[in-house]
């Protein structure tokens, strides 16, 4: 009966406590699996490439550092160059068709990447990495923009949380497996034959998953006043400037995008800190760095799902300010414990030796707290971006967000590099993240006051 259906719609936000039912539906499961496999393959390939270059191709610390820097820049560069184009294409065409084209392209890219792994070819490896950055640039806006088309409004927050949780679990799994599949031969040389096979298989499975995504034709909603007119502008610089400028002129989008960008900037600083923090400040080896990465990924996943329970399916920035402040407090406690960590001597601690030391578990819990609070902070903001604009503009809105995210991540990395060059220790640079969390909390509060 109509009155009963209306009543249920009003009650739904308070009744939805568990979004796992989405994983049993075709309107969500295929895009979830496709995104998870894409993130998994990105990180499997990047991890195998870095390990191979470090242990098998180069034998020089300067060359290794240069390679890592070039690789990072090549992967993020497409987000600057092509995000505006990707957003326009996704809003103007059936998103499911674009997914199939992008996932077919991933197979071709991974053929090149697999050849690079087999031949130990730096040009092929870097070429495939840049192409995977392009792949992620064109897929990125779709994975969020398609959710409001296939999910009920009450389900978008939960669906966004599941996508974020799955992404971080995939990042962790891909990174670990990529390192494990670079093997040492009896003669001391290294090979990545199994990694080459793995990236091809995952790309093929991702293409199959993408074929099950239901159609998502372009919406015919009214245009946002001041937003770029629909249609393709192939001039990448002009299109990017126009898109970002127009999007940031909408106050609610401006606040949400800046808050998300500060989250990613802080995440970039933390991620860059893990290896040197573990080695130089905590006197521990790569197994502890893997523990930190795993803890961070699991924490983000927990926070991404938990915030949906707290908000009961309602898209709101209500918890974002408190979550950002909690991130800052956990980072400050992490800084305090790292700063008082005893100076190591002799061999680096492995994971078992590290966890046997006093206060080691508190460091892990601090890191887990940072990640859970981070997931609770950012997921509602992504859901906010995709539900407060017409469905015909969601992909371009996410594309504008990706451009700003990339810029702030690069800026944060430059600030971190400058700070280290000026003598700031790795441990002390954690305070940069703590200060950033205060600004992120302020942005979250402004968005909550303006829109909730």
TORKOL-4160 file (C-alpha; in steps of 0.2 Angstrom, whole numbers, padded with zeros to 4 digits, m for minus):
452
<pt num="1" X="0000" Y="0000" Z="0000"/>
<pt num="2" X="0007" Y="0018" Z="m0004"/>
<pt num="3" X="0005" Y="0024" Z="0014"/>
<pt num="4" X="0015" Y="0009" Z="0020"/>
<pt num="5" X="0028" Y="0011" Z="0007"/>
<pt num="6" X="0030" Y="0029" Z="0012"/>
<pt num="7" X="0031" Y="0024" Z="0030"/>
<pt num="8" X="0045" Y="0011" Z="0027"/>
<pt num="9" X="0055" Y="0024" Z="0017"/>
<pt num="10" X="0054" Y="0036" Z="0031"/>
<pt num="11" X="0059" Y="0022" Z="0044"/>
<pt num="12" X="0073" Y="0014" Z="0033"/>
<pt num="13" X="0087" Y="0026" Z="0039"/>
<pt num="14" X="0084" Y="0020" Z="0057"/>
<pt num="15" X="0082" Y="0002" Z="0052"/>
<pt num="16" X="0097" Y="m0001" Z="0041"/>
<pt num="17" X="0111" Y="m0006" Z="0053"/>
<pt num="18" X="0119" Y="m0019" Z="0042"/>
<pt num="19" X="0123" Y="m0016" Z="0024"/>
<pt num="20" X="0130" Y="m0033" Z="0020"/>
<pt num="21" X="0114" Y="m0036" Z="0010"/>
<pt num="22" X="0121" Y="m0026" Z="m0003"/>
<pt num="23" X="0134" Y="m0039" Z="m0006"/>
<pt num="24" X="0120" Y="m0051" Z="m0012"/>
<pt num="25" X="0113" Y="m0039" Z="m0025"/>
<pt num="26" X="0118" Y="m0037" Z="m0043"/>
<pt num="27" X="0116" Y="m0018" Z="m0042"/>
<pt num="28" X="0131" Y="m0017" Z="m0030"/>
<pt num="29" X="0141" Y="m0033" Z="m0029"/>
<pt num="30" X="0149" Y="m0032" Z="m0047"/>
<pt num="31" X="0155" Y="m0014" Z="m0045"/>
<pt num="32" X="0162" Y="m0019" Z="m0028"/>
<pt num="33" X="0171" Y="m0034" Z="m0034"/>
<pt num="34" X="0178" Y="m0024" Z="m0050"/>
<pt num="35" X="0184" Y="m0010" Z="m0039"/>
<pt num="36" X="0192" Y="m0022" Z="m0026"/>
<pt num="37" X="0201" Y="m0032" Z="m0040"/>
<pt num="38" X="0207" Y="m0015" Z="m0048"/>
<pt num="39" X="0214" Y="m0009" Z="m0032"/>
<pt num="40" X="0222" Y="m0026" Z="m0028"/>
<pt num="41" X="0230" Y="m0027" Z="m0045"/>
<pt num="42" X="0237" Y="m0009" Z="m0044"/>
<pt num="43" X="0246" Y="m0013" Z="m0028"/>
<pt num="44" X="0251" Y="m0030" Z="m0033"/>
<pt num="45" X="0260" Y="m0024" Z="m0048"/>
<pt num="46" X="0267" Y="m0008" Z="m0039"/>
<pt num="47" X="0274" Y="m0019" Z="m0025"/>
<pt num="48" X="0281" Y="m0032" Z="m0036"/>
<pt num="49" X="0289" Y="m0019" Z="m0047"/>
<pt num="50" X="0297" Y="m0009" Z="m0032"/>
<pt num="51" X="0304" Y="m0026" Z="m0025"/>
<pt num="52" X="0311" Y="m0031" Z="m0041"/>
<pt num="53" X="0319" Y="m0015" Z="m0045"/>
<pt num="54" X="0326" Y="m0014" Z="m0027"/>
<pt num="55" X="0333" Y="m0031" Z="m0026"/>
<pt num="56" X="0336" Y="m0037" Z="m0044"/>
<pt num="57" X="0338" Y="m0022" Z="m0055"/>
<pt num="58" X="0347" Y="m0009" Z="m0045"/>
<pt num="59" X="0360" Y="m0010" Z="m0032"/>
<pt num="60" X="0362" Y="0008" Z="m0027"/>
<pt num="61" X="0352" Y="0017" Z="m0014"/>
<pt num="62" X="0352" Y="0033" Z="m0024"/>
<pt num="63" X="0345" Y="0025" Z="m0040"/>
<pt num="64" X="0332" Y="0015" Z="m0029"/>
<pt num="65" X="0326" Y="0031" Z="m0021"/>
<pt num="66" X="0326" Y="0040" Z="m0038"/>
<pt num="67" X="0316" Y="0026" Z="m0046"/>
<pt num="68" X="0303" Y="0026" Z="m0031"/>
<pt num="69" X="0301" Y="0045" Z="m0033"/>
<pt num="70" X="0299" Y="0044" Z="m0052"/>
<pt num="71" X="0286" Y="0029" Z="m0050"/>
<pt num="72" X="0276" Y="0039" Z="m0038"/>
<pt num="73" X="0275" Y="0054" Z="m0049"/>
<pt num="74" X="0271" Y="0044" Z="m0064"/>
<pt num="75" X="0256" Y="0035" Z="m0056"/>
<pt num="76" X="0249" Y="0051" Z="m0049"/>
<pt num="77" X="0252" Y="0062" Z="m0064"/>
<pt num="78" X="0237" Y="0056" Z="m0074"/>
<pt num="79" X="0225" Y="0062" Z="m0060"/>
<pt num="80" X="0231" Y="0079" Z="m0064"/>
<pt num="81" X="0230" Y="0077" Z="m0083"/>
<pt num="82" X="0215" Y="0067" Z="m0086"/>
<pt num="83" X="0202" Y="0068" Z="m0072"/>
<pt num="84" X="0192" Y="0082" Z="m0080"/>
<pt num="85" X="0191" Y="0071" Z="m0096"/>
<pt num="86" X="0186" Y="0055" Z="m0086"/>
<pt num="87" X="0172" Y="0065" Z="m0077"/>
<pt num="88" X="0165" Y="0072" Z="m0093"/>
<pt num="89" X="0165" Y="0055" Z="m0101"/>
<pt num="90" X="0157" Y="0046" Z="m0086"/>
<pt num="91" X="0143" Y="0059" Z="m0085"/>
<pt num="92" X="0139" Y="0059" Z="m0104"/>
<pt num="93" X="0139" Y="0040" Z="m0106"/>
<pt num="94" X="0133" Y="0023" Z="m0099"/>
<pt num="95" X="0145" Y="0021" Z="m0084"/>
<pt num="96" X="0144" Y="0002" Z="m0086"/>
<pt num="97" X="0150" Y="0002" Z="m0104"/>
<pt num="98" X="0165" Y="0013" Z="m0099"/>
<pt num="99" X="0169" Y="0001" Z="m0085"/>
<pt num="100" X="0170" Y="m0013" Z="m0098"/>
<pt num="101" X="0181" Y="m0003" Z="m0109"/>
<pt num="102" X="0193" Y="0002" Z="m0095"/>
<pt num="103" X="0194" Y="m0016" Z="m0088"/>
<pt num="104" X="0198" Y="m0022" Z="m0106"/>
<pt num="105" X="0212" Y="m0009" Z="m0106"/>
<pt num="106" X="0219" Y="m0016" Z="m0090"/>
<pt num="107" X="0222" Y="m0033" Z="m0098"/>
<pt num="108" X="0232" Y="m0024" Z="m0111"/>
<pt num="109" X="0241" Y="m0014" Z="m0099"/>
<pt num="110" X="0245" Y="m0029" Z="m0088"/>
<pt num="111" X="0252" Y="m0038" Z="m0103"/>
<pt num="112" X="0265" Y="m0024" Z="m0105"/>
<pt num="113" X="0268" Y="m0024" Z="m0086"/>
<pt num="114" X="0270" Y="m0043" Z="m0085"/>
<pt num="115" X="0283" Y="m0042" Z="m0099"/>
<pt num="116" X="0292" Y="m0029" Z="m0089"/>
<pt num="117" X="0292" Y="m0040" Z="m0074"/>
<pt num="118" X="0299" Y="m0055" Z="m0084"/>
<pt num="119" X="0312" Y="m0045" Z="m0094"/>
<pt num="120" X="0317" Y="m0034" Z="m0079"/>
<pt num="121" X="0314" Y="m0019" Z="m0091"/>
<pt num="122" X="0312" Y="m0002" Z="m0082"/>
<pt num="123" X="0304" Y="0007" Z="m0097"/>
<pt num="124" X="0291" Y="m0006" Z="m0098"/>
<pt num="125" X="0288" Y="m0006" Z="m0080"/>
<pt num="126" X="0286" Y="0013" Z="m0079"/>
<pt num="127" X="0276" Y="0013" Z="m0095"/>
<pt num="128" X="0263" Y="0001" Z="m0087"/>
<pt num="129" X="0263" Y="0010" Z="m0071"/>
<pt num="130" X="0259" Y="0026" Z="m0080"/>
<pt num="131" X="0245" Y="0017" Z="m0090"/>
<pt num="132" X="0238" Y="0010" Z="m0073"/>
<pt num="133" X="0237" Y="0028" Z="m0067"/>
<pt num="134" X="0227" Y="0032" Z="m0082"/>
<pt num="135" X="0216" Y="0017" Z="m0079"/>
<pt num="136" X="0213" Y="0022" Z="m0061"/>
<pt num="137" X="0209" Y="0040" Z="m0066"/>
<pt num="138" X="0195" Y="0035" Z="m0078"/>
<pt num="139" X="0188" Y="0022" Z="m0066"/>
<pt num="140" X="0189" Y="0032" Z="m0051"/>
<pt num="141" X="0174" Y="0044" Z="m0054"/>
<pt num="142" X="0163" Y="0030" Z="m0059"/>
<pt num="143" X="0165" Y="0019" Z="m0044"/>
<pt num="144" X="0157" Y="0033" Z="m0033"/>
<pt num="145" X="0146" Y="0041" Z="m0046"/>
<pt num="146" X="0137" Y="0024" Z="m0051"/>
<pt num="147" X="0132" Y="0021" Z="m0033"/>
<pt num="148" X="0118" Y="0034" Z="m0032"/>
<pt num="149" X="0111" Y="0027" Z="m0048"/>
<pt num="150" X="0110" Y="0009" Z="m0042"/>
<pt num="151" X="0107" Y="0011" Z="m0023"/>
<pt num="152" X="0093" Y="0019" Z="m0014"/>
<pt num="153" X="0098" Y="0036" Z="m0005"/>
<pt num="154" X="0098" Y="0027" Z="0012"/>
<pt num="155" X="0110" Y="0014" Z="0005"/>
<pt num="156" X="0123" Y="0026" Z="m0003"/>
<pt num="157" X="0133" Y="0029" Z="0013"/>
<pt num="158" X="0134" Y="0010" Z="0017"/>
<pt num="159" X="0139" Y="0006" Z="m0001"/>
<pt num="160" X="0152" Y="0020" Z="0000"/>
<pt num="161" X="0159" Y="0013" Z="0016"/>
<pt num="162" X="0159" Y="m0005" Z="0009"/>
<pt num="163" X="0169" Y="0002" Z="m0006"/>
<pt num="164" X="0181" Y="0011" Z="0005"/>
<pt num="165" X="0183" Y="m0004" Z="0016"/>
<pt num="166" X="0186" Y="m0016" Z="0002"/>
<pt num="167" X="0198" Y="m0004" Z="m0007"/>
<pt num="168" X="0210" Y="m0004" Z="0009"/>
<pt num="169" X="0209" Y="m0022" Z="0011"/>
<pt num="170" X="0213" Y="m0025" Z="m0007"/>
<pt num="171" X="0228" Y="m0012" Z="m0005"/>
<pt num="172" X="0235" Y="m0022" Z="0009"/>
<pt num="173" X="0232" Y="m0039" Z="0000"/>
<pt num="174" X="0240" Y="m0033" Z="m0016"/>
<pt num="175" X="0255" Y="m0025" Z="m0008"/>
<pt num="176" X="0259" Y="m0041" Z="0003"/>
<pt num="177" X="0256" Y="m0053" Z="m0012"/>
<pt num="178" X="0266" Y="m0042" Z="m0024"/>
<pt num="179" X="0281" Y="m0043" Z="m0012"/>
<pt num="180" X="0279" Y="m0062" Z="m0009"/>
<pt num="181" X="0279" Y="m0066" Z="m0028"/>
<pt num="182" X="0296" Y="m0059" Z="m0031"/>
<pt num="183" X="0306" Y="m0074" Z="m0028"/>
<pt num="184" X="0325" Y="m0078" Z="m0025"/>
<pt num="185" X="0333" Y="m0091" Z="m0036"/>
<pt num="186" X="0346" Y="m0103" Z="m0029"/>
<pt num="187" X="0360" Y="m0093" Z="m0038"/>
<pt num="188" X="0355" Y="m0077" Z="m0028"/>
<pt num="189" X="0346" Y="m0069" Z="m0043"/>
<pt num="190" X="0327" Y="m0063" Z="m0042"/>
<pt num="191" X="0313" Y="m0067" Z="m0053"/>
<pt num="192" X="0294" Y="m0061" Z="m0054"/>
<pt num="193" X="0287" Y="m0074" Z="m0065"/>
<pt num="194" X="0273" Y="m0078" Z="m0053"/>
<pt num="195" X="0269" Y="m0060" Z="m0051"/>
<pt num="196" X="0268" Y="m0057" Z="m0070"/>
<pt num="197" X="0255" Y="m0072" Z="m0071"/>
<pt num="198" X="0246" Y="m0065" Z="m0056"/>
<pt num="199" X="0243" Y="m0047" Z="m0063"/>
<pt num="200" X="0236" Y="m0055" Z="m0079"/>
<pt num="201" X="0224" Y="m0066" Z="m0070"/>
<pt num="202" X="0218" Y="m0053" Z="m0059"/>
<pt num="203" X="0215" Y="m0041" Z="m0074"/>
<pt num="204" X="0205" Y="m0055" Z="m0083"/>
<pt num="205" X="0194" Y="m0059" Z="m0068"/>
<pt num="206" X="0191" Y="m0040" Z="m0066"/>
<pt num="207" X="0185" Y="m0039" Z="m0084"/>
<pt num="208" X="0173" Y="m0053" Z="m0081"/>
<pt num="209" X="0166" Y="m0045" Z="m0065"/>
<pt num="210" X="0164" Y="m0028" Z="m0074"/>
<pt num="211" X="0153" Y="m0037" Z="m0087"/>
<pt num="212" X="0140" Y="m0040" Z="m0074"/>
<pt num="213" X="0138" Y="m0021" Z="m0069"/>
<pt num="214" X="0120" Y="m0016" Z="m0073"/>
<pt num="215" X="0118" Y="m0002" Z="m0086"/>
<pt num="216" X="0120" Y="0016" Z="m0079"/>
<pt num="217" X="0115" Y="0027" Z="m0093"/>
<pt num="218" X="0118" Y="0046" Z="m0091"/>
<pt num="219" X="0105" Y="0055" Z="m0080"/>
<pt num="220" X="0095" Y="0069" Z="m0087"/>
<pt num="221" X="0094" Y="0080" Z="m0072"/>
<pt num="222" X="0094" Y="0099" Z="m0072"/>
<pt num="223" X="0111" Y="0107" Z="m0073"/>
<pt num="224" X="0119" Y="0115" Z="m0058"/>
<pt num="225" X="0120" Y="0134" Z="m0061"/>
<pt num="226" X="0138" Y="0139" Z="m0064"/>
<pt num="227" X="0143" Y="0121" Z="m0067"/>
<pt num="228" X="0152" Y="0118" Z="m0083"/>
<pt num="229" X="0140" Y="0114" Z="m0097"/>
<pt num="230" X="0138" Y="0096" Z="m0102"/>
<pt num="231" X="0148" Y="0090" Z="m0117"/>
<pt num="232" X="0166" Y="0086" Z="m0120"/>
<pt num="233" X="0180" Y="0099" Z="m0118"/>
<pt num="234" X="0196" Y="0089" Z="m0124"/>
<pt num="235" X="0208" Y="0103" Z="m0119"/>
<pt num="236" X="0214" Y="0095" Z="m0103"/>
<pt num="237" X="0221" Y="0110" Z="m0095"/>
<pt num="238" X="0206" Y="0121" Z="m0098"/>
<pt num="239" X="0194" Y="0107" Z="m0094"/>
<pt num="240" X="0203" Y="0104" Z="m0077"/>
<pt num="241" X="0204" Y="0122" Z="m0072"/>
<pt num="242" X="0185" Y="0125" Z="m0077"/>
<pt num="243" X="0179" Y="0110" Z="m0068"/>
<pt num="244" X="0189" Y="0113" Z="m0052"/>
<pt num="245" X="0184" Y="0132" Z="m0052"/>
<pt num="246" X="0166" Y="0129" Z="m0055"/>
<pt num="247" X="0165" Y="0115" Z="m0042"/>
<pt num="248" X="0173" Y="0124" Z="m0028"/>
<pt num="249" X="0162" Y="0139" Z="m0031"/>
<pt num="250" X="0148" Y="0128" Z="m0024"/>
<pt num="251" X="0151" Y="0130" Z="m0005"/>
<pt num="252" X="0145" Y="0113" Z="0001"/>
<pt num="253" X="0156" Y="0105" Z="m0012"/>
<pt num="254" X="0171" Y="0116" Z="m0008"/>
<pt num="255" X="0170" Y="0111" Z="0010"/>
<pt num="256" X="0168" Y="0093" Z="0007"/>
<pt num="257" X="0182" Y="0092" Z="m0006"/>
<pt num="258" X="0194" Y="0102" Z="0004"/>
<pt num="259" X="0191" Y="0091" Z="0019"/>
<pt num="260" X="0193" Y="0075" Z="0009"/>
<pt num="261" X="0209" Y="0082" Z="0002"/>
<pt num="262" X="0216" Y="0085" Z="0019"/>
<pt num="263" X="0212" Y="0068" Z="0024"/>
<pt num="264" X="0222" Y="0061" Z="0009"/>
<pt num="265" X="0236" Y="0073" Z="0011"/>
<pt num="266" X="0238" Y="0067" Z="0029"/>
<pt num="267" X="0237" Y="0049" Z="0023"/>
<pt num="268" X="0250" Y="0052" Z="0010"/>
<pt num="269" X="0262" Y="0059" Z="0024"/>
<pt num="270" X="0258" Y="0044" Z="0035"/>
<pt num="271" X="0260" Y="0031" Z="0021"/>
<pt num="272" X="0277" Y="0039" Z="0016"/>
<pt num="273" X="0282" Y="0038" Z="0035"/>
<pt num="274" X="0279" Y="0020" Z="0038"/>
<pt num="275" X="0296" Y="0012" Z="0031"/>
<pt num="276" X="0308" Y="0026" Z="0038"/>
<pt num="277" X="0298" Y="0027" Z="0054"/>
<pt num="278" X="0299" Y="0008" Z="0057"/>
<pt num="279" X="0317" Y="0007" Z="0052"/>
<pt num="280" X="0325" Y="0023" Z="0060"/>
<pt num="281" X="0313" Y="0027" Z="0074"/>
<pt num="282" X="0308" Y="0010" Z="0080"/>
<pt num="283" X="0323" Y="0000" Z="0075"/>
<pt num="284" X="0313" Y="m0013" Z="0066"/>
<pt num="285" X="0312" Y="m0022" Z="0050"/>
<pt num="286" X="0301" Y="m0023" Z="0035"/>
<pt num="287" X="0289" Y="m0036" Z="0044"/>
<pt num="288" X="0284" Y="m0022" Z="0056"/>
<pt num="289" X="0282" Y="m0010" Z="0042"/>
<pt num="290" X="0270" Y="m0023" Z="0035"/>
<pt num="291" X="0261" Y="m0025" Z="0052"/>
<pt num="292" X="0259" Y="m0006" Z="0052"/>
<pt num="293" X="0252" Y="m0006" Z="0034"/>
<pt num="294" X="0240" Y="m0020" Z="0038"/>
<pt num="295" X="0234" Y="m0011" Z="0054"/>
<pt num="296" X="0231" Y="0005" Z="0045"/>
<pt num="297" X="0221" Y="m0004" Z="0031"/>
<pt num="298" X="0210" Y="m0014" Z="0043"/>
<pt num="299" X="0207" Y="0001" Z="0053"/>
<pt num="300" X="0201" Y="0011" Z="0038"/>
<pt num="301" X="0190" Y="m0003" Z="0034"/>
<pt num="302" X="0182" Y="m0004" Z="0051"/>
<pt num="303" X="0179" Y="0015" Z="0052"/>
<pt num="304" X="0171" Y="0015" Z="0035"/>
<pt num="305" X="0158" Y="0002" Z="0040"/>
<pt num="306" X="0156" Y="0008" Z="0058"/>
<pt num="307" X="0151" Y="0026" Z="0053"/>
<pt num="308" X="0136" Y="0019" Z="0043"/>
<pt num="309" X="0130" Y="0011" Z="0059"/>
<pt num="310" X="0132" Y="0027" Z="0069"/>
<pt num="311" X="0123" Y="0037" Z="0056"/>
<pt num="312" X="0110" Y="0024" Z="0053"/>
<pt num="313" X="0111" Y="0026" Z="0034"/>
<pt num="314" X="0109" Y="0045" Z="0034"/>
<pt num="315" X="0122" Y="0055" Z="0024"/>
<pt num="316" X="0129" Y="0068" Z="0036"/>
<pt num="317" X="0145" Y="0076" Z="0042"/>
<pt num="318" X="0139" Y="0075" Z="0060"/>
<pt num="319" X="0154" Y="0064" Z="0066"/>
<pt num="320" X="0167" Y="0071" Z="0054"/>
<pt num="321" X="0174" Y="0085" Z="0066"/>
<pt num="322" X="0175" Y="0073" Z="0081"/>
<pt num="323" X="0183" Y="0059" Z="0070"/>
<pt num="324" X="0196" Y="0072" Z="0063"/>
<pt num="325" X="0201" Y="0077" Z="0081"/>
<pt num="326" X="0202" Y="0059" Z="0086"/>
<pt num="327" X="0214" Y="0056" Z="0072"/>
<pt num="328" X="0225" Y="0070" Z="0078"/>
<pt num="329" X="0224" Y="0064" Z="0096"/>
<pt num="330" X="0230" Y="0047" Z="0091"/>
<pt num="331" X="0244" Y="0054" Z="0081"/>
<pt num="332" X="0250" Y="0065" Z="0095"/>
<pt num="333" X="0250" Y="0049" Z="0106"/>
<pt num="334" X="0259" Y="0040" Z="0093"/>
<pt num="335" X="0272" Y="0054" Z="0092"/>
<pt num="336" X="0274" Y="0054" Z="0111"/>
<pt num="337" X="0277" Y="0035" Z="0111"/>
<pt num="338" X="0289" Y="0035" Z="0096"/>
<pt num="339" X="0299" Y="0050" Z="0103"/>
<pt num="340" X="0302" Y="0040" Z="0119"/>
<pt num="341" X="0306" Y="0024" Z="0110"/>
<pt num="342" X="0323" Y="0017" Z="0116"/>
<pt num="343" X="0337" Y="0019" Z="0103"/>
<pt num="344" X="0341" Y="0003" Z="0095"/>
<pt num="345" X="0357" Y="m0006" Z="0093"/>
<pt num="346" X="0362" Y="m0020" Z="0083"/>
<pt num="347" X="0350" Y="m0030" Z="0072"/>
<pt num="348" X="0333" Y="m0023" Z="0068"/>
<pt num="349" X="0318" Y="m0030" Z="0077"/>
<pt num="350" X="0307" Y="m0042" Z="0068"/>
<pt num="351" X="0288" Y="m0042" Z="0071"/>
<pt num="352" X="0289" Y="m0055" Z="0085"/>
<pt num="353" X="0304" Y="m0045" Z="0094"/>
<pt num="354" X="0295" Y="m0029" Z="0091"/>
<pt num="355" X="0278" Y="m0035" Z="0099"/>
<pt num="356" X="0288" Y="m0042" Z="0114"/>
<pt num="357" X="0294" Y="m0024" Z="0118"/>
<pt num="358" X="0285" Y="m0013" Z="0131"/>
<pt num="359" X="0272" Y="m0001" Z="0124"/>
<pt num="360" X="0274" Y="m0009" Z="0106"/>
<pt num="361" X="0255" Y="m0014" Z="0107"/>
<pt num="362" X="0251" Y="0004" Z="0112"/>
<pt num="363" X="0259" Y="0010" Z="0096"/>
<pt num="364" X="0249" Y="m0002" Z="0086"/>
<pt num="365" X="0233" Y="0003" Z="0094"/>
<pt num="366" X="0237" Y="0021" Z="0091"/>
<pt num="367" X="0239" Y="0017" Z="0073"/>
<pt num="368" X="0223" Y="0008" Z="0073"/>
<pt num="369" X="0214" Y="0022" Z="0081"/>
<pt num="370" X="0221" Y="0034" Z="0068"/>
<pt num="371" X="0214" Y="0023" Z="0054"/>
<pt num="372" X="0197" Y="0020" Z="0062"/>
<pt num="373" X="0194" Y="0038" Z="0064"/>
<pt num="374" X="0200" Y="0042" Z="0047"/>
<pt num="375" X="0188" Y="0030" Z="0039"/>
<pt num="376" X="0174" Y="0037" Z="0049"/>
<pt num="377" X="0179" Y="0055" Z="0044"/>
<pt num="378" X="0181" Y="0052" Z="0025"/>
<pt num="379" X="0167" Y="0040" Z="0020"/>
<pt num="380" X="0152" Y="0052" Z="0024"/>
<pt num="381" X="0161" Y="0065" Z="0014"/>
<pt num="382" X="0162" Y="0054" Z="m0001"/>
<pt num="383" X="0144" Y="0050" Z="0001"/>
<pt num="384" X="0140" Y="0068" Z="0003"/>
<pt num="385" X="0148" Y="0072" Z="m0014"/>
<pt num="386" X="0138" Y="0059" Z="m0023"/>
<pt num="387" X="0121" Y="0063" Z="m0016"/>
<pt num="388" X="0120" Y="0082" Z="m0015"/>
<pt num="389" X="0123" Y="0085" Z="m0034"/>
<pt num="390" X="0112" Y="0079" Z="m0048"/>
<pt num="391" X="0116" Y="0061" Z="m0054"/>
<pt num="392" X="0121" Y="0069" Z="m0071"/>
<pt num="393" X="0135" Y="0078" Z="m0062"/>
<pt num="394" X="0142" Y="0066" Z="m0049"/>
<pt num="395" X="0156" Y="0059" Z="m0060"/>
<pt num="396" X="0163" Y="0077" Z="m0064"/>
<pt num="397" X="0161" Y="0081" Z="m0046"/>
<pt num="398" X="0172" Y="0066" Z="m0040"/>
<pt num="399" X="0184" Y="0070" Z="m0054"/>
<pt num="400" X="0186" Y="0088" Z="m0048"/>
<pt num="401" X="0189" Y="0081" Z="m0030"/>
<pt num="402" X="0202" Y="0069" Z="m0037"/>
<pt num="403" X="0212" Y="0084" Z="m0045"/>
<pt num="404" X="0212" Y="0093" Z="m0029"/>
<pt num="405" X="0216" Y="0078" Z="m0019"/>
<pt num="406" X="0231" Y="0074" Z="m0030"/>
<pt num="407" X="0237" Y="0092" Z="m0028"/>
<pt num="408" X="0236" Y="0092" Z="m0009"/>
<pt num="409" X="0245" Y="0075" Z="m0008"/>
<pt num="410" X="0259" Y="0082" Z="m0019"/>
<pt num="411" X="0260" Y="0098" Z="m0008"/>
<pt num="412" X="0260" Y="0088" Z="0008"/>
<pt num="413" X="0274" Y="0077" Z="0001"/>
<pt num="414" X="0284" Y="0092" Z="m0003"/>
<pt num="415" X="0281" Y="0099" Z="0014"/>
<pt num="416" X="0287" Y="0083" Z="0022"/>
<pt num="417" X="0302" Y="0082" Z="0011"/>
<pt num="418" X="0307" Y="0100" Z="0015"/>
<pt num="419" X="0304" Y="0097" Z="0033"/>
<pt num="420" X="0316" Y="0082" Z="0033"/>
<pt num="421" X="0329" Y="0092" Z="0023"/>
<pt num="422" X="0328" Y="0106" Z="0036"/>
<pt num="423" X="0332" Y="0093" Z="0050"/>
<pt num="424" X="0315" Y="0088" Z="0056"/>
<pt num="425" X="0316" Y="0069" Z="0061"/>
<pt num="426" X="0304" Y="0056" Z="0054"/>
<pt num="427" X="0296" Y="0055" Z="0071"/>
<pt num="428" X="0294" Y="0073" Z="0074"/>
<pt num="429" X="0285" Y="0075" Z="0056"/>
<pt num="430" X="0270" Y="0066" Z="0063"/>
<pt num="431" X="0266" Y="0083" Z="0071"/>
<pt num="432" X="0262" Y="0089" Z="0053"/>
<pt num="433" X="0248" Y="0076" Z="0052"/>
<pt num="434" X="0242" Y="0081" Z="0070"/>
<pt num="435" X="0241" Y="0100" Z="0064"/>
<pt num="436" X="0232" Y="0095" Z="0048"/>
<pt num="437" X="0219" Y="0085" Z="0057"/>
<pt num="438" X="0214" Y="0101" Z="0067"/>
<pt num="439" X="0211" Y="0110" Z="0050"/>
<pt num="440" X="0201" Y="0095" Z="0044"/>
<pt num="441" X="0190" Y="0095" Z="0059"/>
<pt num="442" X="0187" Y="0113" Z="0056"/>
<pt num="443" X="0182" Y="0110" Z="0038"/>
<pt num="444" X="0171" Y="0095" Z="0044"/>
<pt num="445" X="0162" Y="0107" Z="0056"/>
<pt num="446" X="0159" Y="0120" Z="0043"/>
<pt num="447" X="0151" Y="0107" Z="0032"/>
<pt num="448" X="0140" Y="0100" Z="0046"/>
<pt num="449" X="0134" Y="0117" Z="0051"/>
<pt num="450" X="0131" Y="0122" Z="0033"/>
<pt num="451" X="0122" Y="0107" Z="0027"/>
<pt num="452" X="0116" Y="0095" Z="0040"/>
